[in-house]
Amino acid sequence: MTITEEQFRFMVEDISADLIERLVSREHRSLKEAVDILYSSDTYKALTRPETGLYVQSSGYIFEYLTSELKTGKLS
C-alpha cells in the first residue's frame, strides 16, 4: 500500500491526538505534560518515520509502547 506524504502526516496527527488524550485520561497528566511527553518520546520519533510502519498500528497498540517507554525509560 502506498500513501502520500499528506496522508501519512494526517495519520500521525490523528494517532498523536489520541495518544495525548489517553495520557490525559488514563495517566492523569495535564494537557501540556501529555504533549511534552509524547513529542519528546522515542515512540513519537518511531511513529514519524514511515519505514517503521508504526503509523498503521492502532493507537491502543502504540499507547502500550509509549507507556512501556515511560516506565522503563526506553522503547522496547
Buried (B, 14 or more C-beta within 10 A) or exposed (E): EEEEEEEEEEBBEEBBEBBBBBBBEEBEBEEEBBBBBBEEBBBBEBBBEBEEEBBEBEBEEBBBBBBBBBEEEEBE
